[in-house]
Amino acid sequence: MNSRGYMLRLKPVFTENVWGGTRLKSDFGYDIPFARTGECWGIAAHPHGDNAILNPEFAGETLAGLWKKRPDLFGSLPGDRFPLLIKIIDAKDNLSIQVHPDDAYAAAHENGSLGKTECWYVLDCPPNAQLVIGHNAGTREELADMIHSGRWKDLLRYVPVKKGDLVPIPAGTVHAITAGMLVLETQQNSDITYRMYDYDRLMNGKPRQLHVQQCIDVVRVPAEPAESSVIHAQEMGENAWGKIYACGYFNVYRMNLDGQTTQQMDAPFVDVSIVDGEGELNGTKVRKGDHFILTDGYGQQNWSGKLLAIASTAERK
């Protein structure tokens, strides 16, 4: 414990996915439970995945439980659910072409759920990698026609990316992670995904469910400009927390540390994922694959080592 707050260490939750692989084990050393493990939910307080707290003083607690019992640890933010969800995604195969609803649509159509705005930090990718980000339809009528007629080459927009890029995915954005990508995803605490197209792929001998009408309802038309689809964050945050993205739901920071630094962040909590290397934070060892939360009032962060970390915060209300 810091003098004014805690470093909450978390036990990841893993998901089995038709497109998943084994890099969460080979690259991060996780004890994965499935041959096709697609996601590590490193910081999660959702009904579909809730991290156990590893700190002895909170033995038996989960992040969702602690959010309810000790709101002071998280800046006493409003809401019945911890606001963010942090994942590492291993895409051995292409993910479906998909879109997420905004808060208003999710509240009306998904039992009051939050919508899902997210962003990706590219941890690794093949040479000449591309992601599906956005579309080429000019009107909603054209969008519907292109979807129903399967004109995917005309509809989908592929954008080149490289390791260290940050890709914003606001709610309503057509998107898909492609084969060979390894990304860290920062998102609203929601698990609502509408599949537009899944390459006619079978799971247990049957096609996976599509949500075509919901997609047509929620996709932003026209799409955001291609030039706003990627932030080149490779040199941001050298030996300090550098803000690489901000939206109405979260701020994302990068720190590429080689040596020592002292940092401080005024936020109701700070989610931290160590995505490469190892070091220490205020005398506690941290290494690649660790996920933890610095609670409200944590105060001074004394870092040392050689590591790459991605952090996220929410705004105080």
C-alpha positions as CSV (number, residue, x, y, z in Angstrom):
1,M,0.0,0.0,0.0
2,N,1.2,3.5,-0.8
3,S,0.7,6.1,1.9
4,R,-2.7,7.1,0.5
5,G,-3.9,4.3,-1.7
6,Y,-3.5,0.8,-2.9
7,M,-2.0,-1.1,-5.8
8,L,-4.7,-3.6,-6.5
9,R,-3.3,-6.6,-8.3
10,L,-5.7,-8.6,-10.3
11,K,-6.1,-12.2,-11.6
12,P,-6.9,-12.2,-15.3
13,V,-10.0,-14.0,-16.8
14,F,-9.7,-15.8,-20.2
15,T,-12.2,-16.4,-22.9
16,E,-12.4,-19.1,-25.6
17,N,-12.9,-17.8,-29.1
18,V,-13.2,-19.4,-32.5
19,W,-10.5,-17.0,-33.8
20,G,-8.2,-17.3,-30.7
21,G,-4.7,-18.8,-30.4
22,T,-1.9,-19.5,-27.9
23,R,0.1,-16.3,-27.8
24,L,-1.3,-15.3,-24.5
25,K,0.7,-18.2,-23.2
26,S,3.8,-18.0,-25.4
27,D,4.2,-14.2,-25.3
28,F,2.8,-13.4,-21.8
29,G,3.3,-16.6,-19.9
30,Y,-0.3,-16.9,-18.8
31,D,-1.7,-20.3,-17.9
32,I,-4.4,-20.3,-20.6
33,P,-7.4,-22.7,-20.2
34,F,-8.2,-23.2,-23.9
35,A,-6.5,-24.2,-27.1
36,R,-8.1,-21.2,-28.7
37,T,-7.8,-18.5,-26.1
38,G,-8.7,-15.2,-27.7
39,E,-8.9,-12.7,-24.8
40,C,-7.3,-12.0,-21.5
41,W,-9.6,-9.7,-19.5
42,G,-6.8,-8.1,-17.4
43,I,-8.9,-5.5,-15.7
44,A,-12.6,-6.5,-15.6
45,A,-15.7,-6.2,-13.4
46,H,-18.3,-7.5,-15.7
47,P,-20.9,-10.3,-15.3
48,H,-19.1,-12.2,-18.1
49,G,-15.7,-11.8,-16.4
50,D,-14.8,-10.4,-12.9
51,N,-11.2,-10.3,-11.7
52,A,-10.3,-11.7,-8.3
53,I,-8.3,-9.2,-6.1
54,L,-4.9,-10.8,-5.2
55,N,-4.0,-8.4,-2.4
56,P,-4.2,-10.2,1.0
57,E,-6.1,-7.4,2.6
58,F,-8.9,-7.9,0.1
59,A,-8.8,-11.7,0.1
60,G,-12.0,-13.2,-1.5
61,E,-13.0,-10.0,-3.1
62,T,-13.5,-9.3,-6.8
63,L,-13.2,-6.0,-8.6
64,A,-17.0,-5.8,-9.0
65,G,-17.5,-6.5,-5.3
66,L,-14.9,-3.9,-4.3
67,W,-16.4,-1.3,-6.5
68,K,-19.7,-1.6,-4.6
69,K,-18.2,-2.0,-1.1
70,R,-15.4,0.6,-1.3
71,P,-16.4,3.3,-3.8
72,D,-13.9,5.6,-2.1
73,L,-11.1,3.6,-3.7
74,F,-12.3,4.6,-7.1
75,G,-13.0,8.3,-6.5
76,S,-16.7,7.6,-5.6
77,L,-17.6,7.7,-9.2
78,P,-21.3,7.3,-10.0
79,G,-22.7,4.2,-11.6
80,D,-23.3,0.6,-10.6
81,R,-20.4,-0.8,-12.5
82,F,-16.6,-0.2,-12.7
83,P,-16.5,2.0,-15.9
84,L,-13.7,0.4,-17.9
85,L,-12.6,-3.0,-19.2
86,I,-9.0,-3.8,-20.3
87,K,-8.2,-6.8,-22.6
88,I,-5.3,-8.3,-24.4
89,I,-6.6,-9.9,-27.7
90,D,-4.8,-12.6,-29.6
91,A,-6.3,-12.9,-33.1
92,K,-4.9,-16.0,-34.7
93,D,-7.7,-15.7,-37.3
94,N,-9.8,-12.7,-38.4
95,L,-12.4,-11.5,-36.0
96,S,-15.9,-10.9,-37.4
97,I,-16.8,-7.6,-39.1
98,Q,-18.7,-5.9,-36.2
99,V,-19.9,-2.7,-34.6
100,H,-20.9,-1.7,-31.1
101,P,-23.8,0.5,-30.0
102,D,-23.6,3.8,-28.2
103,D,-25.0,4.3,-24.7
104,A,-28.5,5.4,-25.8
105,Y,-29.1,2.4,-28.1
106,A,-27.7,-0.1,-25.7
107,A,-29.8,1.3,-22.9
108,A,-32.9,1.0,-25.0
109,H,-32.3,-2.3,-26.7
110,E,-29.8,-4.2,-24.4
111,N,-31.5,-4.2,-20.9
112,G,-29.9,-0.9,-19.9
113,S,-26.3,-2.0,-20.8
114,L,-23.6,0.6,-21.4
115,G,-22.6,1.2,-25.0
116,K,-19.1,0.3,-26.2
117,T,-16.5,2.8,-27.3
118,E,-13.0,1.3,-27.3
119,C,-9.5,1.7,-28.7
120,W,-6.7,-0.6,-29.6
121,Y,-3.0,-0.3,-28.9
122,V,-1.1,-2.6,-31.4
123,L,1.3,-4.8,-29.4
124,D,2.4,-6.8,-32.4
125,C,1.3,-7.4,-36.0
126,P,2.5,-9.0,-39.2
127,P,4.3,-7.1,-41.9
128,N,2.0,-4.8,-43.9
129,A,-0.8,-5.4,-41.4
130,Q,-4.2,-3.9,-42.0
131,L,-7.3,-3.5,-39.8
132,V,-10.9,-3.0,-40.8
133,I,-11.8,0.6,-39.6
134,G,-14.8,2.3,-41.1
135,H,-16.7,1.8,-44.4
136,N,-17.3,3.4,-47.8
137,A,-21.1,3.8,-47.8
138,G,-22.4,7.3,-48.3
139,T,-25.9,6.8,-46.9
140,R,-27.6,4.4,-44.6
141,E,-29.6,3.0,-47.6
142,E,-26.4,2.3,-49.4
143,L,-25.0,0.7,-46.3
144,A,-28.0,-1.6,-46.0
145,D,-27.8,-2.5,-49.7
146,M,-24.1,-3.3,-49.6
147,I,-24.6,-5.5,-46.5
148,H,-27.6,-7.4,-47.9
149,S,-25.9,-8.0,-51.2
150,G,-22.6,-9.1,-49.6
151,R,-20.5,-6.4,-51.3
152,W,-17.8,-6.5,-48.7
153,K,-14.9,-5.5,-50.8
154,D,-16.7,-2.3,-51.8
155,L,-18.1,-1.6,-48.3
156,L,-15.1,-2.2,-45.9
157,R,-12.2,0.1,-45.4
158,Y,-8.9,-1.4,-44.6
159,V,-6.3,0.8,-42.9
160,P,-2.6,0.0,-42.6
161,V,-1.2,-0.2,-39.0
162,K,2.1,-1.1,-37.4
163,K,3.3,-2.0,-33.9
164,G,2.8,0.9,-31.5
165,D,-0.2,2.5,-33.3
166,L,-3.3,3.5,-31.3
167,V,-6.6,2.9,-33.1
168,P,-9.7,4.7,-31.8
169,I,-13.0,2.8,-32.2
170,P,-15.9,5.0,-31.2
171,A,-19.3,3.4,-30.9
172,G,-20.9,3.0,-34.3
173,T,-17.6,2.3,-36.1
174,V,-17.4,-0.7,-38.4
175,H,-14.2,-2.6,-37.4
176,A,-12.4,-5.9,-37.2
177,I,-9.1,-7.1,-35.9
178,T,-7.3,-9.2,-38.6
179,A,-5.3,-12.4,-38.3
180,G,-1.9,-12.2,-36.6
181,M,-2.7,-9.1,-34.5
182,L,-2.0,-8.8,-30.8
183,V,-3.7,-5.7,-29.3
184,L,-4.4,-4.2,-25.9
185,E,-8.0,-3.0,-25.9
186,T,-9.3,-0.2,-23.6
187,Q,-13.1,0.0,-23.6
188,Q,-16.2,0.9,-21.8
189,N,-17.4,-1.9,-19.4
190,S,-19.7,-3.5,-21.9
191,D,-19.9,-6.8,-23.8
192,I,-22.3,-5.9,-26.5
193,T,-21.1,-6.8,-30.1
194,Y,-23.2,-6.8,-33.2
195,R,-21.7,-9.0,-36.0
196,M,-22.2,-7.8,-39.5
197,Y,-20.3,-10.6,-41.3
198,D,-18.3,-13.6,-40.2
199,Y,-16.8,-15.0,-43.4
200,D,-19.5,-17.8,-43.4
201,R,-17.5,-19.4,-40.6
202,L,-18.9,-22.3,-38.6
203,M,-18.8,-22.9,-34.9
204,N,-20.0,-26.3,-33.7
205,G,-21.2,-27.0,-37.2
206,K,-23.4,-23.9,-37.4
207,P,-22.9,-20.3,-38.5
208,R,-22.4,-17.8,-35.7
209,Q,-25.3,-15.5,-35.1
210,L,-25.3,-12.2,-37.1
211,H,-27.0,-9.0,-36.1
212,V,-27.5,-7.3,-39.4
213,Q,-30.4,-5.0,-38.6
214,Q,-28.8,-3.8,-35.4
215,C,-25.6,-3.1,-37.4
216,I,-27.6,-1.0,-39.9
217,D,-29.2,0.8,-37.0
218,V,-26.1,1.8,-35.2
219,V,-23.3,2.3,-37.8
220,R,-22.1,5.9,-38.2
221,V,-22.9,7.1,-41.7
222,P,-20.7,8.4,-43.2
223,A,-17.7,6.9,-41.4
224,E,-15.1,9.0,-39.8
225,P,-12.3,10.1,-42.2
226,A,-9.6,7.5,-42.8
227,E,-6.8,9.9,-41.7
228,S,-8.3,10.1,-38.2
229,S,-8.3,6.3,-37.8
230,V,-4.8,5.8,-36.5
231,I,-2.6,7.6,-34.0
232,H,1.1,6.9,-34.3
233,A,2.1,6.6,-30.7
234,Q,5.5,4.9,-31.0
235,E,7.5,7.8,-29.6
236,M,5.0,9.1,-27.1
237,G,5.6,8.6,-23.4
238,E,9.3,8.1,-23.2
239,N,10.2,7.6,-19.5
240,A,7.0,9.4,-18.5
241,W,3.3,8.9,-18.8
242,G,2.3,10.4,-22.2
243,K,-1.4,10.8,-23.1
244,I,-2.0,9.0,-26.4
245,Y,-5.8,9.2,-26.6
246,A,-8.7,10.8,-24.9
247,C,-12.5,10.5,-25.4
248,G,-15.5,11.1,-23.3
249,Y,-15.1,7.8,-21.5
250,F,-11.4,7.4,-20.8
251,N,-7.9,8.7,-21.3
252,V,-5.1,6.3,-22.4
253,Y,-1.4,6.8,-21.6
254,R,1.8,5.1,-22.7
255,M,5.1,4.9,-20.8
256,N,8.3,3.4,-22.4
257,L,10.6,3.3,-19.4
258,D,14.4,2.7,-19.5
259,G,15.8,3.7,-16.1
260,Q,13.9,5.6,-13.4
261,T,11.2,8.1,-13.2
262,T,8.8,9.7,-10.7
263,Q,5.2,10.2,-11.9
264,Q,1.9,11.4,-10.4
265,M,-1.6,11.3,-11.9
266,D,-4.7,13.1,-10.6
267,A,-7.4,10.5,-11.4
268,P,-10.1,8.6,-9.5
269,F,-8.1,5.4,-10.4
270,V,-5.4,4.4,-12.8
271,D,-5.6,1.0,-14.7
272,V,-2.1,-0.2,-15.6
273,S,-1.0,-3.1,-17.9
274,I,2.6,-4.0,-18.2
275,V,2.9,-5.2,-21.9
276,D,6.7,-5.6,-22.1
277,G,9.7,-5.9,-19.8
278,E,9.9,-5.7,-16.1
279,G,10.7,-3.3,-13.2
280,E,9.5,-2.0,-9.9
281,L,6.7,0.5,-8.8
282,N,7.3,1.8,-5.3
283,G,9.4,-1.2,-4.5
284,T,6.9,-3.8,-5.8
285,K,8.1,-5.9,-8.7
286,V,6.1,-5.8,-11.9
287,R,6.5,-7.7,-15.2
288,K,5.0,-8.3,-18.6
289,G,1.5,-9.6,-18.2
290,D,0.7,-7.8,-14.9
291,H,-2.5,-5.8,-14.6
292,F,-3.3,-3.6,-11.6
293,I,-5.2,-0.6,-10.4
294,L,-3.8,2.3,-8.5
295,T,-6.6,3.5,-6.3
296,D,-7.7,7.1,-5.6
297,G,-5.0,9.1,-3.8
298,Y,-2.3,6.6,-4.6
299,G,0.1,9.5,-4.9
300,Q,3.7,9.4,-6.1
301,Q,4.7,6.6,-8.5
302,N,8.4,5.7,-8.3
303,W,9.2,3.6,-11.3
304,S,12.4,1.8,-12.2
305,G,13.4,-0.8,-14.8
306,K,13.0,-1.4,-18.5
307,L,9.3,-1.8,-19.5
308,L,6.4,-0.7,-21.6
309,A,3.2,0.1,-19.8
310,I,-0.3,1.2,-21.0
311,A,-2.6,3.0,-18.5
312,S,-6.1,4.3,-18.6
313,T,-8.1,6.6,-16.4
314,A,-11.6,8.0,-16.2
315,E,-12.5,11.6,-15.5
316,R,-13.6,12.7,-12.0
317,K,-17.3,13.5,-11.9
